């Protein structure tokens, strides 16, 4: 299972590598065809307008129609790694080799290394209280603010350059999970990191979530912390 999403009707969707998309019907998951070739579903997102989006490896992006069928939605690149909806309703698509695509109505934005992105393989998005979009890539962290990209690397204080996840907590603090660099916090313009040397189970952090008591939960290569 690569991605899980709950739509506005309360239905649970699960994307898998190799077996496509599933929907929870009653008490069991049933397969749902995205396309005959779309076996690797890497990202699912239900946007505020009640549209279900499905990103795949190799077949690109799909949008679910009101009749329940999925239709391809043309973007640059065929590999979709992550989908994220910003507060203004823009759907941000992170691809495996063509950078970032932002979809808003009929308009779209496209950011690659030619426009200043640190790398075209995108793993994660988060939006901070100021509305800035943070983009984690295979080679560095990026902040998109007012049409300008600022890049950050290990030399700037990150635990590592290969970013797997980014998360803004309830206090507005940005947290970054990386491969080999553990967990990094960005607060008041400064980075600080913790890893196995400080007691973290693993330096490979894939997911970050916050519970109702403001505790952070981490998905790592050594389990949940």
Secondary structure, DSSP 8 states (H G I E B T S, - for coil): --EEEE-TTS-EEEEEBTTEEEEEETTEEEEE-S-TT--BEEEEEE-TTS-EEEEEBSS-EEEE-TTS-EEEE--S-SBEEEEEE-TTS-EEEEESSS-EEEEETTEEEEE-GGGT-S-S-EEEEEE-TT--EEEEETTEEEEEETTEEEEE-GGGT-S-S-EEEEEE-TTS-EEEEEBSS-EEEEETTEEEEE-GGGT-S-SBEEEEEE-TTS-EEEEETTEE-
